[in-house]
Amino acid sequence: MQFTHELRAPTAGRPAERRYRPYNTRSVSRHDHRAMTRDPRLTLNARQQELLEWVQRDGFVTIDDLAAHFAVTPQTIRRDVNWLADLNLLRRYHGGASLPTSSENVSYTARQRMFHDEKRRIAALAASHIPDQASLFINLGTTTEEVARALNRHHGLHVITNNLNVASMMSGYPDCEVLITGGIVRPWDKGIVGELAIDFIRQFKVDYAIIGTSAIEADGTLRDFDTREVRVAEAIMQHARTVYLVTDHSKVGRPALVRQGHLSQVHALFTDKPLPPEMADTVAAAGTQVYVAE
């Protein structure tokens, strides 16, 4: 079946430390960062993940507060902070840690490992809302890629994507037609951006768009880091009858530079934790359905 332009369908004198899974605390230089991020054993333990969530929620936290909260020594927290900073997940300062700036994102390889189980649950829930025979855009992002993986048992899908990872994956499905946009391929995440991608997307009107975002502000504004990526996402949202946003809870309240859109443009948000109570009015005004994959 061919595409048409109208497609449907974390001893005395010292606190007792909590026990967590072992992790590597060696000093990592920027020069071996790339080799390190390829090692699948280097994942965040429970304390490191909770530490990161705290920084993402409050923006800045002190070493002393973290040590008291986790009942570990300040030296242990400093090792965690150094480790997360080497992964570019936060910035270390004297006595504390903060988020990276609003103009830089976490590396793609690190994002693949962050909240992986949560992303898989989100993806499975989103995929259950897509019928067989549907036409859809699948945009860039580690969570959208999990949605593509969760669609492997669907039949008769027509997929348009600017994500070579998605295209490579879904082209191996027995009953799925995949169309790839033109444009410039980004080497770090195999995403396709640029005017050619936008022009290609504008030729179609599909049933569903599966998009991600880097940040959701309290007023419902969606933000990202790359202007070229945002322009492609805008085109995708404009040329889909139904827009599904898939994102984990860490994106709520996170800073990012470029405006991508607003929740009012999204029909359904799929995430892994309930949104903060202060966002209730925003979501109600936007008319966005929220589905939580707990």
C-alpha positions, 0 to 999 in steps of 0.5 A, a space after each residue: 500500500 502506498 502513502 497518499 497525502 490524506 492518510 487516516 485511520 539516591 561507626 560513631 560520628 558518621 551516619 549509617 549509610 543506606 544500602 544501594 546497588 554498587 556503582 562505579 565512582 572512578 574519576 572520569 575525565 571528559 576525554 573518556 566520557 564517550 567511551 564511558 557512556 557506551 558501557 551499558 553497566 554504567 547506570 545510575 543507582 537508586 540514590 543517584 537517580 533520586 538525587 538527580 530528580 531532586 536537582 531537577 525539581 528544586 534547581 539547586 541543592 546543597 551537599 549537606 542537605 543531600 547527605 542528610 536526606 540520604 543518610 550518607 557522608 558528604 564525601 559519598 554525595 560528592 562522588 555521586 555529584 561528580 559522577 552525574 556531572 561527568 555524564 552532563 546530567 547536572 552541574 557541580 558547584 562548591 557546596 552543591 549541584 544544579 541543573 545544566 543551563 537551559 541552553 544545553 541538553 543531556 547527551 543522547 546516550 545518557 538519556 537512553 539510560 535515564 528512566 528506561 523502565 518508566 519510558 517503556 511503561 509510557 510507550 506501552 500505554 501510548 501504543 495501546 491507544 493507536 489502532 491497527 491500520 493507523 498512519 502516524 508521525 514518530 518524532 525524535 526522542 528516546 521515549 518516542 523510540 520506545 513507542 516505536 518498539 512497542 508497536 511491533 505487534 500492530 498491523 498495517 501501520 503507515 509511519 512517517 519519521 525523521 528518526 533513523 533509529 525508528 526507521 531502522 527498527 520499524 522497517 523490520 516489522 512484517 506489516 509496517 510501511 515506513 517513510 523517511 523524511 529528507 534533511 540533515 542527519 544529526 550524528 549523535 541521535 540519528 535525527 533528521 532536521 532542516 527545511 527538507 524534513 519540514 517540507 516533506 512533512 507538510 505533504 501529509 495529514 496523518 492520524 496520530 503524531 507521537 512527539 516528545 519534549 525536553 521541558 513542560 512549564 507550569 503554564 503548559 508551555 513545551 520547550 526544547 533545546 534545538 531550534 531546528 528540531 523544534 521547527 520539525 516538531 511544529 510541522 508534525 503537530 500541525 499535520 496530525 489529527 491527534 497529537 500524543 505527547 510521551 514524556 517521563 516526569 523529569 521533564 516537568 518544570 525543567 528549563 529549556 531554551 526554545 518554545 516548542 508549543 503548548 499543551 493545548 496543542 496536545 490531545 493526550 499526554 502519556 507520562 509515568 507520574 501524576 502531574 503536580 497539583 499546581 498544573 491541574 488548572 493548566 491541564 484542564 484549560 488545555 483540554 489535554 487528557 493525561 494518562 499515567 503509566 504507573 
